[in-house]
């Protein structure tokens, strides 16, 4: 999972400069695998966190690790590609 988390942080950092990126795990699986709260960006961009999350959702692109990106309120929620996770897990098990 660290590879996914690092990939998401890298994607966010391309759009958001000079900000510490802290990801959270949403309380419900239907909200995604990781979430980035946009509250800290409100002061920097002088915008509502909901607006910031919506804007980032359109700017950040899906990747080989990220299946979907959704703005849900002031959070930018990421859904990882389960097929990739499954494949990597099986390969790791087979190597061990």
Biopython code that builds the backbone (N, CA, C, O; Angstrom):
import numpy as np
from Bio.PDB.StructureBuilder import StructureBuilder

atoms = [
    (1, "UNK", "N", (0.820, -1.202, 0.000)),
    (1, "UNK", "CA", (0.000, 0.000, 0.000)),
    (1, "UNK", "C", (0.860, 1.260, 0.000)),
    (1, "UNK", "O", (0.410, 2.314, -0.450)),
    (2, "UNK", "N", (2.081, 1.163, 0.496)),
    (2, "UNK", "CA", (2.947, 2.337, 0.540)),
    (2, "UNK", "C", (3.196, 2.903, -0.849)),
    (2, "UNK", "O", (3.280, 4.119, -1.020)),
    (3, "UNK", "N", (3.313, 2.029, -1.837)),
    (3, "UNK", "CA", (3.544, 2.463, -3.210)),
    (3, "UNK", "C", (2.362, 3.313, -3.691)),
    (3, "UNK", "O", (2.551, 4.311, -4.386)),
    (4, "UNK", "N", (1.163, 2.916, -3.321)),
    (4, "UNK", "CA", (-0.038, 3.654, -3.714)),
    (4, "UNK", "C", (-0.077, 5.011, -3.022)),
    (4, "UNK", "O", (-0.357, 6.035, -3.646)),
    (5, "UNK", "N", (0.204, 5.002, -1.744)),
    (5, "UNK", "CA", (0.200, 6.241, -0.960)),
    (5, "UNK", "C", (1.237, 7.225, -1.502)),
    (5, "UNK", "O", (0.954, 8.413, -1.664)),
    (6, "UNK", "N", (2.433, 6.723, -1.779)),
    (6, "UNK", "CA", (3.491, 7.571, -2.327)),
    (6, "UNK", "C", (3.107, 8.125, -3.691)),
    (6, "UNK", "O", (3.398, 9.281, -3.996)),
    (7, "UNK", "N", (2.460, 7.313, -4.507)),
    (7, "UNK", "CA", (2.014, 7.751, -5.836)),
    (7, "UNK", "C", (0.977, 8.854, -5.747)),
    (7, "UNK", "O", (1.003, 9.806, -6.527)),
    (8, "UNK", "N", (0.066, 8.725, -4.798)),
    (8, "UNK", "CA", (-0.971, 9.732, -4.601)),
    (8, "UNK", "C", (-0.344, 11.039, -4.116)),
    (8, "UNK", "O", (-0.673, 12.116, -4.614)),
    (9, "UNK", "N", (0.550, 10.938, -3.153)),
    (9, "UNK", "CA", (1.221, 12.140, -2.624)),
    (9, "UNK", "C", (1.990, 12.845, -3.744)),
    (9, "UNK", "O", (1.964, 14.071, -3.842)),
    (10, "UNK", "N", (2.663, 12.076, -4.575)),
    (10, "UNK", "CA", (3.416, 12.648, -5.692)),
    (10, "UNK", "C", (2.475, 13.374, -6.657)),
    (10, "UNK", "O", (2.800, 14.457, -7.144)),
    (11, "UNK", "N", (1.325, 12.789, -6.931)),
    (11, "UNK", "CA", (0.341, 13.413, -7.823)),
    (11, "UNK", "C", (-0.181, 14.728, -7.247)),
    (11, "UNK", "O", (-0.351, 15.707, -7.973)),
    (12, "UNK", "N", (-0.431, 14.744, -5.953)),
    (12, "UNK", "CA", (-0.933, 15.965, -5.308)),
    (12, "UNK", "C", (0.143, 17.041, -5.330)),
    (12, "UNK", "O", (-0.144, 18.209, -5.592)),
    (13, "UNK", "N", (1.385, 16.644, -5.055)),
    (13, "UNK", "CA", (2.490, 17.617, -4.997)),
    (13, "UNK", "C", (2.731, 18.306, -6.338)),
    (13, "UNK", "O", (3.255, 19.419, -6.372)),
    (14, "UNK", "N", (2.359, 17.664, -7.436)),
    (14, "UNK", "CA", (2.507, 18.299, -8.747)),
    (14, "UNK", "C", (1.596, 19.521, -8.860)),
    (14, "UNK", "O", (1.924, 20.489, -9.546)),
    (15, "UNK", "N", (0.466, 19.468, -8.190)),
    (15, "UNK", "CA", (-0.514, 20.557, -8.272)),
    (15, "UNK", "C", (-0.447, 21.521, -7.101)),
    (15, "UNK", "O", (-0.793, 22.694, -7.241)),
    (16, "UNK", "N", (-0.008, 21.038, -5.953)),
    (16, "UNK", "CA", (0.022, 21.842, -4.722)),
    (16, "UNK", "C", (1.464, 21.975, -4.260)),
    (16, "UNK", "O", (2.074, 21.005, -3.808)),
    (17, "UNK", "N", (1.992, 23.154, -4.375)),
    (17, "UNK", "CA", (3.391, 23.380, -4.019)),
    (17, "UNK", "C", (3.523, 23.831, -2.570)),
    (17, "UNK", "O", (2.622, 24.461, -2.017)),
    (18, "UNK", "N", (4.656, 23.501, -1.969)),
    (18, "UNK", "CA", (5.024, 23.984, -0.632)),
    (18, "UNK", "C", (3.981, 23.695, 0.448)),
    (18, "UNK", "O", (3.761, 24.519, 1.336)),
    (19, "UNK", "N", (3.357, 22.557, 0.373)),
    (19, "UNK", "CA", (2.388, 22.156, 1.383)),
    (19, "UNK", "C", (2.679, 20.719, 1.793)),
    (19, "UNK", "O", (2.952, 19.864, 0.951)),
    (20, "UNK", "N", (2.617, 20.469, 3.078)),
    (20, "UNK", "CA", (2.796, 19.101, 3.554)),
    (20, "UNK", "C", (1.540, 18.306, 3.203)),
    (20, "UNK", "O", (0.422, 18.728, 3.498)),
    (21, "UNK", "N", (1.736, 17.172, 2.582)),
    (21, "UNK", "CA", (0.619, 16.335, 2.147)),
    (21, "UNK", "C", (0.437, 15.210, 3.155)),
    (21, "UNK", "O", (1.305, 14.353, 3.320)),
    (22, "UNK", "N", (-0.701, 15.233, 3.819)),
    (22, "UNK", "CA", (-1.037, 14.182, 4.783)),
    (22, "UNK", "C", (-2.321, 13.515, 4.314)),
    (22, "UNK", "O", (-3.367, 14.152, 4.194)),
    (23, "UNK", "N", (-2.218, 12.233, 4.055)),
    (23, "UNK", "CA", (-3.390, 11.478, 3.620)),
    (23, "UNK", "C", (-4.057, 10.807, 4.807)),
    (23, "UNK", "O", (-3.406, 10.398, 5.768)),
    (24, "UNK", "N", (-5.363, 10.708, 4.711)),
    (24, "UNK", "CA", (-6.154, 10.023, 5.733)),
    (24, "UNK", "C", (-6.837, 8.827, 5.090)),
    (24, "UNK", "O", (-6.963, 8.750, 3.868)),
    (25, "UNK", "N", (-7.272, 7.909, 5.919)),
    (25, "UNK", "CA", (-8.075, 6.788, 5.446)),
    (25, "UNK", "C", (-9.529, 7.137, 5.776)),
    (25, "UNK", "O", (-9.874, 7.331, 6.942)),
    (26, "UNK", "N", (-10.383, 7.218, 4.744)),
    (26, "UNK", "CA", (-11.789, 7.565, 4.997)),
    (26, "UNK", "C", (-12.470, 6.560, 5.919)),
    (26, "UNK", "O", (-12.085, 5.391, 5.957)),
    (27, "UNK", "N", (-13.485, 7.013, 6.665)),
    (27, "UNK", "CA", (-14.170, 6.125, 7.612)),
    (27, "UNK", "C", (-14.999, 5.027, 6.951)),
    (27, "UNK", "O", (-15.285, 4.003, 7.571)),
    (28, "UNK", "N", (-15.388, 5.243, 5.682)),
    (28, "UNK", "CA", (-16.188, 4.247, 4.963)),
    (28, "UNK", "C", (-15.504, 3.903, 3.646)),
    (28, "UNK", "O", (-14.998, 4.796, 2.965)),
    (29, "UNK", "N", (-15.480, 2.628, 3.275)),
    (29, "UNK", "CA", (-14.816, 2.222, 2.032)),
    (29, "UNK", "C", (-15.398, 2.886, 0.780)),
    (29, "UNK", "O", (-14.669, 3.099, -0.189)),
    (30, "UNK", "N", (-16.672, 3.210, 0.779)),
    (30, "UNK", "CA", (-17.273, 3.826, -0.408)),
    (30, "UNK", "C", (-16.778, 5.261, -0.633)),
    (30, "UNK", "O", (-17.046, 5.853, -1.678)),
    (31, "UNK", "N", (-16.058, 5.816, 0.346)),
    (31, "UNK", "CA", (-15.488, 7.161, 0.218)),
    (31, "UNK", "C", (-14.073, 7.126, -0.358)),
    (31, "UNK", "O", (-13.462, 8.175, -0.562)),
    (32, "UNK", "N", (-13.556, 5.942, -0.616)),
    (32, "UNK", "CA", (-12.233, 5.823, -1.214)),
    (32, "UNK", "C", (-11.261, 5.094, -0.312)),
    (32, "UNK", "O", (-11.597, 4.668, 0.794)),
    (33, "UNK", "N", (-10.044, 4.963, -0.817)),
    (33, "UNK", "CA", (-8.987, 4.283, -0.067)),
    (33, "UNK", "C", (-8.128, 5.278, 0.700)),
    (33, "UNK", "O", (-7.621, 4.975, 1.780)),
    (34, "UNK", "N", (-7.969, 6.468, 0.131)),
    (34, "UNK", "CA", (-7.225, 7.546, 0.780)),
    (34, "UNK", "C", (-7.962, 8.854, 0.540)),
    (34, "UNK", "O", (-8.676, 9.006, -0.451)),
    (35, "UNK", "N", (-7.781, 9.791, 1.454)),
    (35, "UNK", "CA", (-8.392, 11.107, 1.305)),
    (35, "UNK", "C", (-7.393, 12.184, 1.700)),
    (35, "UNK", "O", (-6.629, 12.036, 2.654)),
    (36, "UNK", "N", (-7.421, 13.265, 0.943)),
    (36, "UNK", "CA", (-6.584, 14.420, 1.248)),
    (36, "UNK", "C", (-7.503, 15.560, 1.686)),
    (36, "UNK", "O", (-8.274, 16.075, 0.876)),
    (37, "UNK", "N", (-7.429, 15.964, 2.971)),
    (37, "UNK", "CA", (-8.258, 17.086, 3.428)),
    (37, "UNK", "C", (-7.690, 18.406, 2.904)),
    (37, "UNK", "O", (-6.491, 18.660, 3.028)),
    (38, "UNK", "N", (-8.532, 19.231, 2.330)),
    (38, "UNK", "CA", (-8.088, 20.477, 1.702)),
    (38, "UNK", "C", (-8.212, 21.698, 2.622)),
    (38, "UNK", "O", (-8.097, 22.832, 2.157)),
    (39, "UNK", "N", (-8.442, 21.479, 3.902)),
    (39, "UNK", "CA", (-8.613, 22.589, 4.844)),
    (39, "UNK", "C", (-7.370, 23.479, 4.912)),
    (39, "UNK", "O", (-7.473, 24.705, 4.945)),
    (40, "UNK", "N", (-6.193, 22.843, 4.931)),
    (40, "UNK", "CA", (-4.948, 23.610, 5.066)),
    (40, "UNK", "C", (-4.687, 24.499, 3.848)),
    (40, "UNK", "O", (-3.948, 25.479, 3.947)),
    (41, "UNK", "N", (-5.280, 24.170, 2.715)),
    (41, "UNK", "CA", (-5.068, 24.954, 1.498)),
    (41, "UNK", "C", (-5.992, 26.172, 1.418)),
    (41, "UNK", "O", (-5.766, 27.070, 0.607)),
    (42, "UNK", "N", (-7.028, 26.203, 2.253)),
    (42, "UNK", "CA", (-8.008, 27.291, 2.208)),
    (42, "UNK", "C", (-7.358, 28.651, 2.455)),
    (42, "UNK", "O", (-7.679, 29.623, 1.771)),
    (43, "UNK", "N", (-6.460, 28.725, 3.410)),
    (43, "UNK", "CA", (-5.783, 29.995, 3.706)),
    (43, "UNK", "C", (-4.827, 30.388, 2.585)),
    (43, "UNK", "O", (-4.730, 31.559, 2.219)),
    (44, "UNK", "N", (-4.129, 29.403, 2.048)),
    (44, "UNK", "CA", (-3.149, 29.666, 0.999)),
    (44, "UNK", "C", (-3.822, 30.180, -0.276)),
    (44, "UNK", "O", (-3.385, 31.170, -0.864)),
    (45, "UNK", "N", (-4.884, 29.497, -0.693)),
    (45, "UNK", "CA", (-5.563, 29.842, -1.946)),
    (45, "UNK", "C", (-6.744, 30.801, -1.758)),
    (45, "UNK", "O", (-7.343, 31.267, -2.727)),
    (46, "UNK", "N", (-7.061, 31.082, -0.500)),
    (46, "UNK", "CA", (-8.180, 31.968, -0.163)),
    (46, "UNK", "C", (-9.476, 31.532, -0.870)),
    (46, "UNK", "O", (-10.193, 32.321, -1.486)),
    (47, "UNK", "N", (-9.720, 30.227, -0.736)),
    (47, "UNK", "CA", (-10.924, 29.622, -1.307)),
    (47, "UNK", "C", (-11.511, 28.644, -0.308)),
    (47, "UNK", "O", (-10.849, 28.218, 0.639)),
    (48, "UNK", "N", (-12.749, 28.302, -0.536)),
    (48, "UNK", "CA", (-13.443, 27.298, 0.241)),
    (48, "UNK", "C", (-12.770, 25.939, -0.005)),
    (48, "UNK", "O", (-12.446, 25.626, -1.151)),
    (49, "UNK", "N", (-12.550, 25.121, 1.040)),
    (49, "UNK", "CA", (-11.924, 23.799, 0.841)),
    (49, "UNK", "C", (-12.686, 22.914, -0.154)),
    (49, "UNK", "O", (-12.078, 22.106, -0.855)),
    (50, "UNK", "N", (-14.007, 23.065, -0.215)),
    (50, "UNK", "CA", (-14.804, 22.280, -1.171)),
    (50, "UNK", "C", (-14.419, 22.637, -2.609)),
    (50, "UNK", "O", (-14.292, 21.760, -3.462)),
    (51, "UNK", "N", (-14.235, 23.936, -2.865)),
    (51, "UNK", "CA", (-13.835, 24.396, -4.200)),
    (51, "UNK", "C", (-12.448, 23.873, -4.562)),
    (51, "UNK", "O", (-12.208, 23.432, -5.686)),
    (52, "UNK", "N", (-11.556, 23.929, -3.602)),
    (52, "UNK", "CA", (-10.184, 23.459, -3.828)),
    (52, "UNK", "C", (-10.188, 21.973, -4.170)),
    (52, "UNK", "O", (-9.507, 21.546, -5.103)),
    (53, "UNK", "N", (-10.945, 21.191, -3.422)),
    (53, "UNK", "CA", (-11.029, 19.747, -3.681)),
    (53, "UNK", "C", (-11.586, 19.492, -5.085)),
    (53, "UNK", "O", (-11.077, 18.635, -5.807)),
    (54, "UNK", "N", (-12.622, 20.228, -5.470)),
    (54, "UNK", "CA", (-13.210, 20.065, -6.806)),
    (54, "UNK", "C", (-12.216, 20.407, -7.907)),
    (54, "UNK", "O", (-12.115, 19.696, -8.907)),
    (55, "UNK", "N", (-11.483, 21.502, -7.716)),
    (55, "UNK", "CA", (-10.486, 21.907, -8.710)),
    (55, "UNK", "C", (-9.373, 20.870, -8.834)),
    (55, "UNK", "O", (-8.962, 20.518, -9.940)),
    (56, "UNK", "N", (-8.894, 20.390, -7.700)),
    (56, "UNK", "CA", (-7.826, 19.390, -7.732)),
    (56, "UNK", "C", (-8.295, 18.091, -8.377)),
    (56, "UNK", "O", (-7.523, 17.416, -9.058)),
    (57, "UNK", "N", (-9.551, 17.745, -8.162)),
    (57, "UNK", "CA", (-10.090, 16.506, -8.743)),
    (57, "UNK", "C", (-10.051, 16.553, -10.273)),
    (57, "UNK", "O", (-9.901, 15.520, -10.925)),
    (58, "UNK", "N", (-10.186, 17.751, -10.841)),
    (58, "UNK", "CA", (-10.134, 17.866, -12.300)),
    (58, "UNK", "C", (-8.701, 17.950, -12.813)),
    (58, "UNK", "O", (-8.432, 17.585, -13.957)),
    (59, "UNK", "N", (-7.782, 18.426, -11.983)),
    (59, "UNK", "CA", (-6.386, 18.605, -12.403)),
    (59, "UNK", "C", (-5.557, 17.330, -12.275)),
    (59, "UNK", "O", (-4.727, 17.038, -13.135)),
    (60, "UNK", "N", (-5.778, 16.578, -11.212)),
    (60, "UNK", "CA", (-4.981, 15.369, -10.972)),
    (60, "UNK", "C", (-5.534, 14.243, -11.841)),
    (60, "UNK", "O", (-6.735, 13.975, -11.848)),
    (61, "UNK", "N", (-4.656, 13.609, -12.552)),
    (61, "UNK", "CA", (-5.056, 12.563, -13.494)),
    (61, "UNK", "C", (-4.930, 11.172, -12.883)),
    (61, "UNK", "O", (-4.119, 10.927, -11.990)),
    (62, "UNK", "N", (-5.758, 10.281, -13.394)),
    (62, "UNK", "CA", (-5.660, 8.879, -12.995)),
    (62, "UNK", "C", (-4.308, 8.352, -13.458)),
    (62, "UNK", "O", (-3.686, 8.909, -14.362)),
    (63, "UNK", "N", (-3.871, 7.284, -12.831)),
    (63, "UNK", "CA", (-2.579, 6.701, -13.197)),
    (63, "UNK", "C", (-2.690, 5.186, -13.167)),
    (63, "UNK", "O", (-3.781, 4.627, -13.048)),
    (64, "UNK", "N", (-1.536, 4.533, -13.277)),
    (64, "UNK", "CA", (-1.563, 3.063, -13.212)),
    (64, "UNK", "C", (-1.897, 2.577, -11.803)),
    (64, "UNK", "O", (-2.206, 1.403, -11.601)),
    (65, "UNK", "N", (-1.832, 3.491, -10.829)),
    (65, "UNK", "CA", (-2.159, 3.135, -9.445)),
    (65, "UNK", "C", (-3.519, 3.668, -8.999)),
    (65, "UNK", "O", (-4.153, 3.092, -8.115)),
    (66, "UNK", "N", (-3.964, 4.754, -9.600)),
    (66, "UNK", "CA", (-5.195, 5.425, -9.176)),
    (66, "UNK", "C", (-6.312, 5.160, -10.180)),
    (66, "UNK", "O", (-6.183, 5.481, -11.361)),
    (67, "UNK", "N", (-7.410, 4.572, -9.704)),
    (67, "UNK", "CA", (-8.541, 4.254, -10.561)),
    (67, "UNK", "C", (-9.510, 5.426, -10.691)),
    (67, "UNK", "O", (-10.082, 5.656, -11.756)),
    (68, "UNK", "N", (-9.688, 6.164, -9.592)),
    (68, "UNK", "CA", (-10.677, 7.240, -9.593)),
    (68, "UNK", "C", (-10.306, 8.296, -8.558)),
    (68, "UNK", "O", (-9.724, 7.995, -7.516)),
    (69, "UNK", "N", (-10.656, 9.536, -8.872)),
    (69, "UNK", "CA", (-10.423, 10.658, -7.963)),
    (69, "UNK", "C", (-11.738, 11.434, -7.868)),
    (69, "UNK", "O", (-12.303, 11.848, -8.880)),
    (70, "UNK", "N", (-12.211, 11.623, -6.643)),
    (70, "UNK", "CA", (-13.477, 12.329, -6.433)),
    (70, "UNK", "C", (-13.321, 13.387, -5.353)),
    (70, "UNK", "O", (-12.660, 13.173, -4.337)),
    (71, "UNK", "N", (-13.940, 14.518, -5.595)),
    (71, "UNK", "CA", (-14.033, 15.539, -4.552)),
    (71, "UNK", "C", (-15.321, 15.260, -3.786)),
    (71, "UNK", "O", (-16.411, 15.275, -4.357)),
    (72, "UNK", "N", (-15.184, 15.007, -2.504)),
    (72, "UNK", "CA", (-16.351, 14.765, -1.651)),
    (72, "UNK", "C", (-16.258, 15.773, -0.513)),
    (72, "UNK", "O", (-15.516, 15.584, 0.451)),
    (73, "UNK", "N", (-17.028, 16.846, -0.649)),
    (73, "UNK", "CA", (-16.946, 17.938, 0.318)),
    (73, "UNK", "C", (-15.549, 18.534, 0.267)),
    (73, "UNK", "O", (-15.025, 18.772, -0.821)),
    (74, "UNK", "N", (-14.937, 18.779, 1.414)),
    (74, "UNK", "CA", (-13.593, 19.378, 1.439)),
    (74, "UNK", "C", (-12.465, 18.351, 1.308)),
    (74, "UNK", "O", (-11.301, 18.675, 1.540)),
    (75, "UNK", "N", (-12.805, 17.133, 0.941)),
    (75, "UNK", "CA", (-11.801, 16.071, 0.805)),
    (75, "UNK", "C", (-11.634, 15.678, -0.648)),
    (75, "UNK", "O", (-12.593, 15.654, -1.419)),
    (76, "UNK", "N", (-10.403, 15.373, -1.004)),
    (76, "UNK", "CA", (-10.093, 14.826, -2.306)),
    (76, "UNK", "C", (-9.854, 13.335, -2.081)),
    (76, "UNK", "O", (-8.861, 12.942, -1.468)),
    (77, "UNK", "N", (-10.763, 12.519, -2.576)),
    (77, "UNK", "CA", (-10.732, 11.089, -2.288)),
    (77, "UNK", "C", (-10.166, 10.306, -3.461)),
    (77, "UNK", "O", (-10.485, 10.567, -4.621)),
    (78, "UNK", "N", (-9.315, 9.336, -3.129)),
    (78, "UNK", "CA", (-8.632, 8.519, -4.129)),
    (78, "UNK", "C", (-9.040, 7.065, -3.975)),
    (78, "UNK", "O", (-9.098, 6.526, -2.870)),
    (79, "UNK", "N", (-9.319, 6.450, -5.108)),
    (79, "UNK", "CA", (-9.643, 5.031, -5.159)),
    (79, "UNK", "C", (-8.509, 4.349, -5.915)),
    (79, "UNK", "O", (-8.249, 4.671, -7.075)),
    (80, "UNK", "N", (-7.835, 3.410, -5.261)),
    (80, "UNK", "CA", (-6.707, 2.743, -5.906)),
    (80, "UNK", "C", (-7.210, 1.635, -6.829)),
    (80, "UNK", "O", (-8.334, 1.151, -6.694)),
    (81, "UNK", "N", (-6.355, 1.249, -7.762)),
    (81, "UNK", "CA", (-6.699, 0.166, -8.683)),
    (81, "UNK", "C", (-6.495, -1.155, -7.953)),
    (81, "UNK", "O", (-5.370, -1.558, -7.660)),
    (82, "UNK", "N", (-7.594, -1.806, -7.674)),
    (82, "UNK", "CA", (-7.557, -3.068, -6.915)),
    (82, "UNK", "C", (-6.829, -4.163, -7.678)),
    (82, "UNK", "O", (-6.162, -5.004, -7.075)),
    (83, "UNK", "N", (-6.952, -4.160, -9.018)),
    (83, "UNK", "CA", (-6.261, -5.175, -9.814)),
    (83, "UNK", "C", (-4.751, -5.069, -9.631)),
    (83, "UNK", "O", (-4.062, -6.081, -9.496)),
    (84, "UNK", "N", (-4.246, -3.849, -9.625)),
    (84, "UNK", "CA", (-2.808, -3.630, -9.447)),
    (84, "UNK", "C", (-2.374, -4.067, -8.059)),
    (84, "UNK", "O", (-1.332, -4.703, -7.904)),
    (85, "UNK", "N", (-3.165, -3.733, -7.052)),
    (85, "UNK", "CA", (-2.859, -4.137, -5.677)),
    (85, "UNK", "C", (-2.844, -5.655, -5.556)),
    (85, "UNK", "O", (-1.940, -6.227, -4.946)),
    (86, "UNK", "N", (-3.833, -6.295, -6.129)),
    (86, "UNK", "CA", (-3.923, -7.758, -6.080)),
    (86, "UNK", "C", (-2.724, -8.399, -6.769)),
    (86, "UNK", "O", (-2.114, -9.328, -6.239)),
    (87, "UNK", "N", (-2.397, -7.899, -7.944)),
    (87, "UNK", "CA", (-1.274, -8.437, -8.709)),
    (87, "UNK", "C", (0.043, -8.295, -7.935)),
    (87, "UNK", "O", (0.837, -9.234, -7.864)),
    (88, "UNK", "N", (0.260, -7.119, -7.363)),
    (88, "UNK", "CA", (1.495, -6.898, -6.602)),
    (88, "UNK", "C", (1.554, -7.768, -5.351)),
    (88, "UNK", "O", (2.621, -8.260, -4.985)),
    (89, "UNK", "N", (0.427, -7.954, -4.704)),
    (89, "UNK", "CA", (0.375, -8.790, -3.504)),
    (89, "UNK", "C", (0.686, -10.241, -3.844)),
    (89, "UNK", "O", (1.447, -10.901, -3.136)),
    (90, "UNK", "N", (0.100, -10.735, -4.926)),
    (90, "UNK", "CA", (0.345, -12.126, -5.346)),
    (90, "UNK", "C", (1.814, -12.309, -5.723)),
    (90, "UNK", "O", (2.433, -13.303, -5.345)),
    (91, "UNK", "N", (2.367, -11.362, -6.460)),
    (91, "UNK", "CA", (3.792, -11.446, -6.846)),
    (91, "UNK", "C", (4.692, -11.440, -5.621)),
    (91, "UNK", "O", (5.681, -12.171, -5.575)),
    (92, "UNK", "N", (4.364, -10.633, -4.643)),
    (92, "UNK", "CA", (5.160, -10.572, -3.404)),
    (92, "UNK", "C", (5.099, -11.907, -2.672)),
    (92, "UNK", "O", (6.115, -12.404, -2.184)),
    (93, "UNK", "N", (3.911, -12.480, -2.599)),
    (93, "UNK", "CA", (3.734, -13.773, -1.934)),
    (93, "UNK", "C", (4.527, -14.861, -2.653)),
    (93, "UNK", "O", (5.182, -15.684, -2.014)),
    (94, "UNK", "N", (4.465, -14.861, -3.981)),
    (94, "UNK", "CA", (5.181, -15.871, -4.762)),
    (94, "UNK", "C", (6.691, -15.749, -4.598)),
    (94, "UNK", "O", (7.391, -16.762, -4.599)),
    (95, "UNK", "N", (7.202, -14.539, -4.459)),
    (95, "UNK", "CA", (8.639, -14.337, -4.256)),
    (95, "UNK", "C", (9.094, -14.856, -2.900)),
    (95, "UNK", "O", (10.212, -15.351, -2.757)),
    (96, "UNK", "N", (8.230, -14.741, -1.917)),
    (96, "UNK", "CA", (8.587, -15.173, -0.567)),
    (96, "UNK", "C", (8.445, -16.677, -0.464)),
    (96, "UNK", "O", (8.698, -17.250, 0.596)),
]
sb = StructureBuilder()
sb.init_structure("model")
sb.init_model(0)
sb.init_chain("A")
sb.init_seg("    ")
for serial, (resi, resn, name, xyz) in enumerate(atoms, 1):
    if name == "N":
        sb.init_residue(resn, " ", resi, " ")
    sb.init_atom(name, np.array(xyz, "f"), 0.0, 1.0, " ", f" {name:<3s}", serial, name[0])
structure = sb.get_structure()
